[in-house]
Amino acid sequence: MTTDPTVPVIHWTDGDLELSARWRSEAGAAPPRRVVLADDRMTADAAYRQASEGVALLWRGDFQNARQLMQAMARRIDRKKHKSPASPLDAFNAHRQAQAQRARTLGMVLIPLDADYSIPLRRAPDVKQACAEVYGEGDAGGASSVVSLRELQGLVGAHEWRKKGIEIAALGARIHPYYGVFSPVRGEYIELVARAPLPSRSLAFDIGTGTGVLAAVLAKRGVERIVATDADARALACARENVARLDLTEQVQVCEADLFPPGRAPLVVCNPPWLPARPSSPIERAVYDPDSRMLRGFLDGLAAHLEPGGEGWLILSDFAEHLGLRSREALQAMIDAAGLKVIGRDDIRPVHPKAADPSDPLYRARAAEVTSLWRLGAK
Ligand SMILES: C[S@@+](CC[C@H](N)C(=O)[O-])C[C@H]1O[C@@H](n2cnc3c(N)ncnc32)[C@H](O)[C@@H]1O
C-alpha cells in the first residue's frame, strides 16, 4: 500500500479485516466511500439498486460475469424515459447530466488490479499493456490497486485504437491516438485543412496539435517546417510518436507551449475544442473549452504571431451555435475584437452516424451542424 498522501486510497472490509488499496480514476472521481464485496451471486437488480445509491461493488467473482452485470445495469439505466426538453440547450444539459449519472452508476463496479496490472479474477483478460500505457509501468513496490470496470474498458478500447490507428485519407497513412488525446475519427475537418489554399510553404504553427494529425497533413502538403504545440503531456508524447512513425521529424517539431510558440509564421492553424462548456473530467478537456478559453486565446494572440500577409486557419464547427451555447454574432465579435478580418471560409457537412439518428437527444443540432475553416488575417 502507498504511503504517499496525494495518492487516493479506497477502503473496505472483508469479514473482520480492514483492507485498502490505491484508487485509480483518470476521470478524477473520488474513491467511493461505501464499498461492499460482490460476486457471481449478485443479481443485476440488486447491483443496480446499490450502485444507484452510491454503494460500490468490489468484484470477487468471474470477470466475464462482472462485464455482463454491468451491461445489465446499463440496460436498466437506458430504459428510463426522459422528459422532452424545451430547447436544444435544455437537451444538451439534460444529456450531459444523464451521461454523468450513467457514468457514476456504472462506475460503481470495481475490479482489483495487482501491482503488475494483472487482474486476480477468473476469466480475466490481460490488460497489462493497456494499463501500462496510461498508468505507467507497474509499481515495483508491489502495490495493488482498484479501478472501475468502466474505466478499465475505456483503457482497453484506447489501447486497441492506439495499436490499430485511424486511417487518414489526406495522409494516406494512419494516426495512432493515445488514451485521453483528441482522436481524429471525424475526418471532415482534416479534409478542410488538406484542401485550403496554402498562403506559404515555408513555416506553419499548429496550435493544440493533439495527435499531430494537422501538422502531419501540412507536412505532406509540402510545408517545410511546422512547429506543433500542446499543453497536455499525453498529446505531446502522442504527437511525437506519430510524427516519428510518419518519418516527419525533420519537418515537424513538437513542443510544449500554452498556445503559441515564440515568433511569427505565415500560417497558424488551430482546431480548438468546439463546445464552450465545462469538462466533467480531465480527459474531456479536448472536447469542452470552458468560456471558449482556447478559442479566445487563439484569436487574441493570432495577429501578434502572424507574419505580414499571413493567415490564421481556425477550424470550428457551429454545433455550439445550434445548441445555443455560443452565437455566430459572438464569434464574429471575438474575431473583430482581436483585430482580425475574415479572408474566406470553407464549409463541410459532417458525416456522422448520430447526425442521421432521430432518436439521438441532440439529433436536431447534429443534423444541422457545419464544420468550417475560417481563414483569418490581421486587419
Ligand atoms: C480539439 S483538440 C485538437 C487536436 C488536433 N489539432 C486535431 O485537430 O485533431 C484541441 C487540442 O488543444 C490542446 N490545448 C488545449 N488548450 C491548450 C493550450 N492552452 N495550449 C496548447 N494546447 C492546448 C488540447 O490538449 C488538445 O490536444
PDBQT file of the ligand as one rigid body, heavy atoms in Angstrom, charges set to zero:
ROOT
HETATM    1  C1  LIG A 401      -9.825  19.651 -30.233  1.00  0.00    +0.000 C 
HETATM    2  S1  LIG A 401      -8.194  19.142 -29.868  1.00  0.00    +0.000 S 
HETATM    3  C2  LIG A 401      -7.479  19.244 -31.494  1.00  0.00    +0.000 C 
HETATM    4  C3  LIG A 401      -6.305  18.335 -31.700  1.00  0.00    +0.000 C 
HETATM    5  C4  LIG A 401      -5.708  18.315 -33.134  1.00  0.00    +0.000 C 
HETATM    6  N1  LIG A 401      -5.229  19.610 -33.549  1.00  0.00    +0.000 N 
HETATM    7  C5  LIG A 401      -6.720  17.835 -34.138  1.00  0.00    +0.000 C 
HETATM    8  O1  LIG A 401      -7.203  18.643 -34.927  1.00  0.00    +0.000 OA
HETATM    9  O2  LIG A 401      -7.058  16.633 -34.144  1.00  0.00    +0.000 OA
HETATM   10  C6  LIG A 401      -7.516  20.547 -29.037  1.00  0.00    +0.000 C 
HETATM   11  C7  LIG A 401      -6.095  20.363 -28.515  1.00  0.00    +0.000 C 
HETATM   12  O3  LIG A 401      -5.674  21.586 -27.918  1.00  0.00    +0.000 OA
HETATM   13  C8  LIG A 401      -4.893  21.322 -26.785  1.00  0.00    +0.000 C 
HETATM   14  N2  LIG A 401      -4.895  22.514 -25.929  1.00  0.00    +0.000 N 
HETATM   15  C9  LIG A 401      -5.881  22.961 -25.110  1.00  0.00    +0.000 A 
HETATM   16  N3  LIG A 401      -5.520  24.111 -24.519  1.00  0.00    +0.000 NA
HETATM   17  C10 LIG A 401      -4.261  24.388 -24.983  1.00  0.00    +0.000 A 
HETATM   18  C11 LIG A 401      -3.343  25.455 -24.745  1.00  0.00    +0.000 A 
HETATM   19  N4  LIG A 401      -3.641  26.453 -23.923  1.00  0.00    +0.000 N 
HETATM   20  N5  LIG A 401      -2.144  25.422 -25.382  1.00  0.00    +0.000 NA
HETATM   21  C12 LIG A 401      -1.821  24.406 -26.220  1.00  0.00    +0.000 A 
HETATM   22  N6  LIG A 401      -2.670  23.393 -26.487  1.00  0.00    +0.000 NA
HETATM   23  C13 LIG A 401      -3.859  23.372 -25.873  1.00  0.00    +0.000 A 
HETATM   24  C14 LIG A 401      -5.546  20.092 -26.170  1.00  0.00    +0.000 C 
HETATM   25  O4  LIG A 401      -4.638  19.394 -25.328  1.00  0.00    +0.000 OA
HETATM   26  C15 LIG A 401      -5.925  19.303 -27.431  1.00  0.00    +0.000 C 
HETATM   27  O5  LIG A 401      -4.903  18.416 -27.797  1.00  0.00    +0.000 OA
ENDROOT
TORSDOF 0
